[in-house]
Amino acid sequence: MATATRVSFGERLAELGATHPDIVVFDADLSKSTQSQLFAAKYPERFYEMGIQEHNMIGAAAGMALSGKKPFICSFSTFVVGRFEAIRMSIGYSEANVTIVGTHCGVAIGEDGYSQMALEDIGLMRTLPNMTIIQPADDREARAAVDFLATHQQPAFLRLTRQGLEDIHDETYRFEFGKADLLKAGNDAVIFATGGVVYNALRVAEDLKGEGFDIRVYNIHTIAPLDAETVVRAARETGRVITVEDHSIVGGLGGAVTELLSEQQPTRMKRIGMTTYGRSGSPTGLYEYYGLDTAGIKRQVLDFLR
């Protein structure tokens, strides 16, 4: 069943409130959309509605973290990560144990349009040396990531989708922080995908097996710290690397993999993602327009392989 990872987050955080009394939650007038309203309904004394004041929310949460609490701060990613200077000083530089929850990421937010569309947020967060970055690919992984972050003692950014994501993992799945998640073996090339497009990338690799290409696929749920050992080994063993993400190809997963391999394992690469500003439209229509649906990813992968 397709589930938006913001819903997975909200439901799981509300459950964790019972066993983690140190968790406090902030929102900036979007709790219905970010799903932090579920925590607010159960624990109103530990929920802070800040209004449209993301900058003040970041400062208040940093203060609570430095006083021993575990704050989760929630908003559309483009609004909260857009307050980069406050995050840099109050959370990053101060080593404040705050989890920044950015929802409505990527071009797939659809009709909401570019003004609310986070396409550069991973790039900004990657510049902070102590910032953990996690982007789950389905409901099960999102819930496991929230479990992990509830006890994680470091600044963190959790990137979530507005749209529903198809299940990729079954009940045997175990989230391993910082470890790439192998979805399909193969030796002709390797795809590293993250977030809302992992399902499409996996379908493409399975489809191309019938056309003679045996492609390895990893889900990269932890973008920082990146699983350098796995990325370098896969590049060395396959010789051709493709990244797929609903984010700008500059600074995101494609940027992270490119920077790593340029130093440790120079390899032929293709980055698939956003190369321009987004626009308003249906989520499926925008994925088709920007080449992030299965047909678009397949076309770009074949162009690269041939």
Secondary structure, DSSP 8 states (H G I E B T S, - for coil): --EEHHHHHHHHHHHHTTT-TTEEEEESS-HHHHSTHHHHHH-GGGEEE--S-HHHHHHHHHHHHHTT-EEEEEEEHHHHTT-HHHIIIIIIITT---EEEEESBSGGGGGG-GGG-BSSHHHHHHTSTT-EEE--SSHHHHHHHHHHHHH--S-EEEE--SSEE-----TT----TT--EEEE--SSEEEEE-GGGHHHHHHHHHHHGGGT--EEEEE--EEES--HHHHHHHHHHHSEEEEEEEEETTTSHHHHHHHHHHHH---EEEEEEE-S----S-HHHHHHHTT-SHHHHHHHHHHHH-
